[in-house]
Amino acid sequence: MSGPGRIDPFSRLDPSDDAEFYAVDRLVTHIEDGAIEVLRECYGRLLPPEGHVLDLMSSWRSHLPVGRPGGVTGLGMNANEMAANPQLSGFVVHDLNADAVLPFDDAAFDASVCTVSVQYLTSPLDVFADVRRVLRPGAPFAVAFSNRCFPTKAVAIWRYGSDAEHVDLVRAYFASSGFSEVEAQRLPSPDDPVSVVTGIA
């Protein structure tokens, strides 16, 4: 809890309704081409070869292996962006900062990814716990991030942290939410730095 002289670690510079911020279509890439390619290769190694994937905090690109069998459901804030994503077989508009409960049944997915968006979660432990609920036992959850963000919407603990501290923070989200086999890796990206933290439901 914050107090006099303290900063709430999950406060943001712009506390306004996220629905207003994300109403603007942003069909831009948030990491560069080389980083996208190594991330796609990483997802190919981490995810099961088939099965239904939940793309958490989805946008117009999912960075999943091209032609991967199985459905991909996006959950994000902008319908137009997700409608432009060729890898999504369906999508749901849902604000995780307003409601951390995912609108899916228990054990509905074989894997989940969250790409360059974890820094915007204001209740990350609740969200991670509910991701574990909607994953089948033994399913992987992979969270990828770089050093880019919308600074007004990133939480304070992220804005003031180093790359190494970001890794430790996301590892703590996994461990505190009941995931097992939590591991982190830094990908050999030729441009933007990319880290991926994974856990098993």
C-alpha positions in Angstrom: 0.0 0.0 0.0 1.3 3.5 -0.8 1.7 6.1 1.9 3.2 9.6 2.3 6.3 9.8 0.2 5.8 6.4 -1.4 4.9 5.5 -5.0 2.3 2.8 -5.6 4.3 0.2 -7.6 1.3 -0.4 -9.9 0.4 3.2 -10.4 0.6 4.8 -13.9 1.3 8.3 -15.2 -1.9 8.1 -17.1 -4.6 6.5 -14.8 -7.4 7.3 -17.2 -9.7 4.6 -18.6 -7.7 2.2 -20.7 -10.6 1.8 -23.1 -10.1 5.4 -24.2 -6.3 5.0 -24.8 -6.6 1.7 -26.7 -9.6 2.9 -28.8 -7.0 4.4 -31.2 -5.8 1.8 -33.7 -2.0 1.3 -33.5 -1.0 -0.9 -36.4 2.7 -0.6 -35.6 5.3 -3.1 -34.6 6.5 -2.8 -31.0 9.8 -4.6 -31.6 12.0 -4.7 -34.7 12.1 -7.3 -37.3 15.1 -9.2 -36.0 13.6 -9.4 -32.5 10.3 -10.6 -34.0 12.1 -13.4 -35.8 14.0 -14.7 -32.8 10.8 -14.5 -30.7 8.8 -16.5 -33.3 11.5 -19.2 -33.3 11.4 -19.2 -29.5 7.6 -19.6 -29.4 8.1 -22.5 -31.9 10.3 -24.3 -29.4 8.2 -23.5 -26.3 4.7 -24.1 -27.4 3.2 -27.5 -28.1 3.2 -28.3 -31.9 -0.7 -28.3 -32.0 -3.5 -27.1 -29.7 -5.4 -24.0 -28.9 -3.3 -20.9 -27.9 -4.5 -17.9 -25.9 -2.8 -14.7 -27.1 -3.1 -12.5 -24.0 -3.2 -8.7 -24.5 -3.3 -9.4 -28.3 -2.9 -6.9 -31.1 -2.5 -7.1 -34.9 0.5 -9.4 -34.7 1.0 -12.5 -32.5 4.6 -13.5 -33.5 3.6 -17.2 -33.4 5.2 -19.6 -35.8 3.7 -19.2 -39.3 1.3 -22.0 -40.2 1.2 -23.5 -36.8 -1.7 -26.0 -36.5 -4.5 -25.2 -34.0 -6.6 -22.2 -33.1 -5.4 -18.9 -31.6 -7.8 -16.8 -29.5 -6.8 -13.2 -28.9 -7.8 -11.2 -25.9 -7.1 -7.5 -26.2 -8.4 -4.0 -26.1 -8.8 -3.0 -29.7 -11.2 -5.0 -32.0 -9.8 -3.5 -35.2 -6.3 -4.4 -34.4 -7.2 -8.0 -33.6 -9.4 -8.3 -36.7 -6.3 -7.4 -38.7 -4.3 -10.3 -37.1 -4.1 -13.2 -39.6 -3.1 -15.7 -36.9 -6.2 -15.3 -34.8 -9.1 -17.7 -35.2 -11.2 -15.6 -32.9 -10.9 -12.8 -30.4 -12.5 -11.1 -27.4 -12.3 -7.5 -26.3 -11.6 -7.5 -22.6 -9.9 -5.0 -20.2 -7.7 -7.0 -17.8 -7.1 -3.9 -15.7 -10.8 -3.5 -15.1 -11.5 -7.3 -14.7 -8.7 -9.8 -14.2 -11.1 -12.7 -14.7 -10.7 -14.1 -18.2 -14.0 -14.9 -20.0 -13.1 -18.5 -20.7 -13.8 -21.9 -19.1 -11.4 -23.7 -16.9 -8.6 -25.7 -18.8 -9.7 -24.2 -22.2 -6.3 -23.7 -23.7 -3.2 -25.7 -24.5 -0.8 -22.8 -24.1 -0.8 -19.0 -23.7 1.5 -16.2 -24.7 1.7 -12.5 -23.7 3.9 -10.4 -25.9 5.4 -7.0 -25.0 2.4 -6.1 -22.9 3.0 -7.4 -19.3 4.2 -4.0 -18.2 0.7 -2.6 -18.5 -1.0 -4.9 -16.0 -2.1 -3.2 -12.8 -3.1 -6.5 -11.1 -0.6 -8.9 -12.5 -0.9 -11.6 -9.9 -4.7 -11.9 -10.3 -4.3 -12.1 -14.1 -1.5 -14.7 -14.0 -3.6 -16.8 -11.6 -6.5 -16.7 -13.9 -4.3 -17.6 -16.9 -3.3 -20.7 -14.9 -7.0 -21.5 -14.4 -7.8 -21.4 -18.2 -4.8 -23.5 -19.1 -4.8 -27.2 -19.1 -2.6 -28.9 -16.5 1.0 -29.0 -17.9 0.4 -26.2 -20.4 3.0 -23.5 -20.9 2.6 -19.8 -20.5 5.3 -17.6 -22.1 5.7 -13.9 -21.4 8.0 -11.9 -23.7 9.1 -8.3 -23.3 11.6 -5.8 -24.4 12.7 -2.4 -23.2 10.0 -0.5 -25.1 6.6 0.6 -23.7 4.0 3.3 -23.7 5.5 5.0 -20.6 2.3 6.7 -19.5 0.5 3.3 -19.3 3.3 1.2 -17.9 3.2 0.6 -14.1 5.7 2.4 -11.9 7.6 -0.7 -10.9 8.3 -1.4 -14.5 9.2 2.2 -15.5 11.9 2.4 -12.8 13.3 -1.1 -13.2 16.2 -2.3 -15.2 16.1 -5.1 -17.8 17.3 -7.6 -15.2 14.8 -6.3 -12.7 12.0 -6.8 -15.2 13.0 -10.5 -15.6 13.0 -10.9 -11.8 9.6 -9.2 -11.5 7.9 -11.4 -14.1 9.5 -14.5 -12.6 7.9 -13.4 -9.3 4.5 -13.0 -11.0 4.7 -16.6 -12.2 6.0 -18.1 -8.9 3.4 -16.2 -6.8 0.6 -17.4 -9.1 1.3 -21.1 -8.7 3.2 -21.8 -11.9 5.9 -24.4 -11.8 9.2 -24.8 -13.7 9.6 -21.0 -14.0 12.5 -20.2 -16.3 13.9 -17.1 -18.0 16.0 -16.6 -21.1 17.5 -13.7 -23.0 17.1 -14.2 -26.8 20.0 -13.5 -29.1 18.2 -10.6 -30.8 20.1 -8.6 -33.4 18.3 -5.4 -32.4 15.8 -4.9 -29.5 16.6 -6.9 -26.4 14.0 -9.7 -25.8 13.5 -11.7 -22.7 11.1 -14.5 -22.3 9.9 -15.9 -19.0 7.9 -19.2 -19.0 6.0 -21.3 -16.5 3.9 -24.5 -16.5 0.3 -24.5 -15.3 
